[in-house]
Amino acid sequence: MSFRVDNADERLMSYLPKEEKRKAILDATLRLAVAHGFAGITARKVAAEMGTATGTIHHHFSSLDNLKQEAVHYAVQSAHEYDLQAIEGLSPYDALCRLLLPSNIPDREFDTRIWLSAADEMWRNEGLKQEFCQGMTSYTDSIESLIEQGCSQGLFKPILPPRQCAWKLSGTAFSLSSYTYLDDPSLDLPAVDAIILKDLQVTLGIA
């Protein structure tokens, strides 16, 4: 998934509808989160990223913490919508593979940096923490629902209750996806995909 948009200059921003202006600010905030982390974001940096005045940022968001919180909410919603489209019409197993395998994330580094930075910043921003936790819970809800569908169709015989399987699989996928950036040749992307696939099969009792 991708949250990138073309930078909007101040003249263009003045003609955009309110919601489009907010979206442009959130896109700029996410670009900065990838480059510098959420902790390094300031209203001045967001304004500079967009080529506009800081007053534009303050007009649409009550505080810097509020902006960061809304940026994570926007990222979560965008990711959820993307996931729903990506798995539409797929079998439970294929849908799980689509959601869990790192190689299926179109812009993996961008996505990973956002989530790792959000995970770090949430201990300093309670509102952002709530959005991050809600995002992780919503993602796990989707995994659990697919596992339950597979069970009802006789495809899966999980070794744990579906909810626990969902957390186990999502935790493995998130962790190993971030480990690929350690440059260990034994953990390149194909190897991580293979590990997650094996874990998926064992966890769900797939022969």
Secondary structure, DSSP 8 states (H G I E B T S, - for coil): ---------HHHHHHS-HHHHHHHHHHHHHHHHHHH-GGG--HHHHHHHHTS-HHHHHHH-SSHHHHHHHHHHHHHHHHHHHHHHHHTT--HHHHHHHHH-GGG-TTHHHHHHHHHHHHHHTTT-HHHHHHHHHHHHHHHHHHHHHHHHHHHTT----SS-HHHHHHHHHHHHHHHHHHGGG--GGGSHHHHHHHHHHHHHHHTT--
